[in-house]
Amino acid sequence: MELLFFVSDFHFGRRTAGWDTKTASRTLSTITKKLYNIIQTYKPNNLYAIFLGDIIDGEAVYPEQAYELELTGFEQVYEGAYVFLNNFLIPLASVCNLTIDGVPGNHAYLRVAHKKTNLDAFFYATVEQGLRERRVKVPSRFFARGLNDSLEVKLSACGKFNVLIGHGHFLRSIDGIPASAAQRRVLSWISTYGAMNASIDLAAFGHFHRFSLFAIPGGRWILFNGCMLAYDEFGLTRYGNHGDRVWCALVVDGKRLLAVHPITDERLSSAPKPKIANPWKETLPSEEPRR
């Protein structure tokens, strides 16, 4: 039995209403305690912590972003790595066999440098170095890539359960609803990886700050992980709410998905937990509003 836990859209270093570095640290500690309870319940053989990008906030995505930053880009990298090491990774590694993997997001691109330079990648490298310095043995696959993998999309093996991971900013659909686009792309990736005798059991994305888990043909699943921002202007503008403050833990046995546990910091959100389904209404092309 394996436990998969998805981390995305933490945006460490942003300062908005209800969100700053101290709040982020407390939130991560609360999440870790709840995940610890799940570990005690299921006693998995392994825990896979999978980072889906936008872990730190970056500093150059939109013109007003600088006014919302508490830390500069590289301060976010080093302070964020310290917070994750001490409040998340090291405590979990002490109670379960932990493996970490992940992909970069879009918020941390350094657009003044090479177009693929990403502060999330610096964060992952700093986490790896911190684990080595503390002599905590945690296998890391942040920078490992297979034949069909790319910088932003890769296959992560979690025991026998294979997860295709990406941040999701490359998904496009009508009115910004990515469900149909994700299904088309995932089915295409299934064929591509299948040609190399690699199966995909689940595809996981972040970016949209909305939580959903739904099945697609062939017994596969698509997961959209939530965010942890207490105030999310993107979600408010796009969806009329501040995003789903939910990260997801999945319990799997071999190729089977056994249980789904949405995890949130309820101290900062009085809203009910979202249902485990696809909550986004698809708009047909004929229904698209005129501009």
Disulfide bonds with the S-S distance in Angstrom:
none
